[in-house]
Amino acid sequence: MKGISRGLRGRASWLCLAAVACGGGRAETPPGSPGPTGYRTIPLAQAIVLETAGPPPGDTSVTFITGQPRVIILRHGPPTNIVFAELEFPSRAFGPDSGREVQVDVRPRPGVYGLDVASSLPIRPGVTIVFKYARYFSAPERARAIYGSDGAFERALAVGQVQPGGTLRLAPSARPAADNLRAPLPAAGSYLVAAPQ
């Protein structure tokens, strides 16, 4: 029995070493795994923002009636048209009153995973944003120098809201699927996918 146990342990150790040796690219993050927990505020100058190499998404303006769930999807430009981000508005995203017209303007930030969001009505709690970076994930050189690998940089990423005074408030962010990052969108403003330096 002891010989069998040692043999299994030896094989398991060998498999772990082989898995580590074969690594190198960005680590796959299991769907549903949490990201950083709790809110953190860092100087904007110390944020390492996730870059995108893909065709930029266009600005979007959507007008709809409040009281029903709504999803705004932004896509990278042609020829790929891959999803860049989704903004999910629950039925009470603009308060308990339904039947009012609201306009939401979304402007992607050039070269990075980031958005500027404006709304004709105040946004209430419950709205979320999901950035999708499966194809165009691009870690800046500074990220590789500090984190050592794309996978380590990815695990440190969170969605942050730009604050007055040159700070970035990183929200608790989750990964509903591999290469997806979801966070609350509590108000109109500027949002970036970033990690602390």
N, C-alpha and C positions, 0 to 999 in steps of 0.2 A: 504494500500500500504506500509506504514511504517512497519507494522508487518511482511509482506512478505519479505521485504528487510532485516530486522533484522534476520529473520529465515534463509534466504539463507546465510547471512554473518556468522551466528553461525555455520551452517553446514559446510561452507567452512573452517572456523577456526578449527573445529573438524577434518576435513579431513587432514588439514596441520599438526596438532598435531599427528594424527595417522600415517601419512607418516613418520614423523621424528622419532617417537617411533619405527617403524618397520625397520628403517634403520640399518646399522651396517657393511655391507659388502662394497666392492668397489662400488663407485657410477658409474652408467652408464653415459657415456658422449654422448650426442646426436651427431649423425653423422653430419659432416660438421661444428661442433662448433670449434672456433679457440682456440689455445693454447696460451702460452705466446707470446706477440708481441714484435718485435724489437730484435736486437742482444744484448746479454749481455755476458760479459766475467767475469768468476769467477775463483779463484784458484782451481786447480784440486783436491787438498786435501779437499776442502769444497763442492765438488760435491757428491751428494748421487746417486749412479748409480743403475738403476733398475736391479735386479737380475732375473735369470731364473732358475727354478728347472727342466726343461725339458731335454731330451736327447740332447746333443749338436749337432748343425749343423756341417757338414764337410766343409773343405776348398774347394773353387771352383775356377776354372780357365776357362775362356770362351774367345775364339777367334772368332771374327766376322768381317764383312766388314762394314766400316762406310757408312753413308748416309741413313740408314733405322732405324726406331725405334727398340729398343731392350729392353727386360726386363729380368733381371737375378733374379731368385727366389731361395732363400735359405730355406731349410726346416730343422726342428728338426730331429734328427735321429729316427730310428725305435724304437718302433713299431708305433708311432703316425704319423710321417712324416708331421706334421703341419707346415704351413708357418711361418718362423721366420722373414724374411725380403725380400723386393723386391727393386731392384735398377732399376730405369726407365731411359733409355737413349733415348732422342728424336733423330731425324734424324741428327740434327746439333750438337750433343753432343761433337764431336771431330773436329768441325770447318766446314767451308763451303765445303771443298773438300770431295767428297765421293769416294768410291772404294778403300780406304786404309785399310789394315789389322790392327786391334787393339786387344791387349790382355788385359783383365781385370782380376785381381786376387783379390779374396775376402776371407778374413780369419776371421771367427767369434772369438770374445774374450771369453775365458772360463768363464762360470758361470754368465755372464751378457748379457744384450742387448747392444751389441757393435760389431763393425766390423773394420778391417783394409782393406783399399781399395788401390790397386796399379794398374796403367795403363801404357801401353807402349806409349800412346799418351796423351798429356795434355787434361784434361777434361775442357769443356767450360760450361758456364751457361746454366741452363735448366735441368740438371740431378737432380733427386730426389731420396730420400730413404724413404721407408715406413717400420717401424718396427711393427710387429703384435704380441701382447702379450695376446691374449684372454685366453689362457689356462695356461700359465706358468708365469704369473705376480707374482713376489715375492718381496714385499717391505722389505728392510732391517730393522732391529730393530731400527736403528738410525732414519730412515724415520718416523716410527710410533711414536717414542718419540718426534720428532720435529713437524711433521704435524698433529699428533693426530689420523689419520685414513688413510687407504689405498686410499680412495676416494680423500682426500685432497692432498696426495702425487701425485696421478695420475694427478690431475689437474695442478700441478706445473711442470710436466715433459716436457722436450724439448730435441731435438736431438742436441748434441754439437760436435764440431770438436776439438780434442786435439791440442793445440798450443805449439810452442816452449816456454820454460821458465816455464812449469808446470801450464798452464792455460787451461780452457775449454771455447770455444766460443759457447754459446747456441744460436741456430738459431730460428727464428720465426717458430713455428711448429704448424701444423693443424691436426685435427682429421677427415679424410675423412669417417671414420666409427667407431663404438664403438671398443675400444681396438686396434686402429691403430693410429700411430703417423707418420706424414709425414713432411719432411723438405728438403731444398735444399742440394745437395751434390756438392759444388763448385769446389772441387779438390780432388786428391788422398790424403789419410791420414787416421787417426783413428777417429772413430765416436762412441759416447756413448749416450744412453738414460739416462738422469739424471735430478735432480732438485737441486737448490741451498740449502745449509744447512741453 
